[in-house]
Amino acid sequence: MFTEKKRVEKLRYMHRNPVVRGLVLAPQQRNWSSYRHYALQERGPVLVNEAQKAEMRVRGIAYARWLAPRCMGP
């Protein structure tokens, strides 16, 4: 387990990274982020500390082929 200081450090990195990379202007603009849960106590598309499993649904083989190169990163 992480110390509280390390946990906060990791959450800050996760939430600020899309801003640093130029994907959004502010962390709350990123739809698939847990930022809104931690900062605003809002329930969003990202399940945080829930017993329910998150599931990824693939829309079809064409979409999966389009998405695959984009998931690899720079």
Legacy VTK file of the C-alpha trace (Angstrom):
# vtk DataFile Version 3.0
C-alpha trace
ASCII
DATASET POLYDATA
POINTS 74 float
0.000 0.000 0.000
1.007 3.581 -0.562
1.405 6.262 2.043
-1.133 9.083 1.830
1.562 11.399 0.445
2.443 8.913 -2.323
-1.242 8.319 -3.138
-1.848 12.063 -3.557
1.304 12.344 -5.699
0.066 9.575 -8.009
-3.446 11.030 -8.256
-2.029 14.473 -9.124
0.120 12.947 -11.836
-2.822 10.991 -13.299
-5.129 13.989 -13.307
-2.595 16.547 -14.578
-1.076 14.368 -17.298
-3.841 15.010 -19.901
-3.356 18.756 -19.329
0.427 18.536 -19.693
0.022 16.513 -22.911
-2.374 19.120 -24.319
-5.427 16.860 -24.460
-7.543 19.185 -22.277
-7.153 22.598 -20.683
-8.179 21.456 -17.187
-8.364 18.039 -15.472
-12.153 18.200 -15.073
-12.544 18.338 -18.873
-11.220 14.803 -19.312
-14.286 12.559 -19.508
-12.534 9.289 -18.594
-10.865 10.552 -15.465
-11.492 10.026 -11.778
-10.747 13.731 -11.143
-14.398 14.702 -10.711
-14.850 11.891 -8.169
-11.923 13.003 -6.018
-12.257 16.775 -6.360
-16.032 17.229 -6.551
-17.426 13.953 -5.150
-19.396 13.492 -8.385
-20.218 10.089 -9.806
-18.980 9.778 -13.360
-18.143 7.178 -16.003
-15.082 6.027 -14.035
-15.923 3.746 -11.119
-13.775 4.506 -8.081
-13.567 2.112 -5.148
-16.606 0.160 -6.334
-17.144 -3.579 -6.181
-18.526 -3.576 -9.737
-15.987 -4.418 -12.424
-15.326 -1.974 -15.241
-15.921 -3.500 -18.645
-14.577 -2.452 -22.015
-16.779 -3.129 -24.989
-15.286 -3.282 -28.454
-17.511 -1.772 -31.113
-16.331 -4.038 -33.893
-13.198 -5.255 -35.606
-12.810 -2.116 -37.755
-12.954 0.094 -34.658
-10.512 -2.170 -32.801
-8.030 -1.960 -35.697
-8.379 1.842 -35.770
-7.965 2.125 -31.995
-5.001 -0.258 -31.564
-2.253 2.033 -32.993
-3.565 4.945 -30.945
-3.305 2.982 -27.693
0.396 2.324 -28.154
1.376 5.939 -27.417
4.286 7.898 -28.903
LINES 1 75
74 0 1 2 3 4 5 6 7 8 9 10 11 12 13 14 15 16 17 18 19 20 21 22 23 24 25 26 27 28 29 30 31 32 33 34 35 36 37 38 39 40 41 42 43 44 45 46 47 48 49 50 51 52 53 54 55 56 57 58 59 60 61 62 63 64 65 66 67 68 69 70 71 72 73
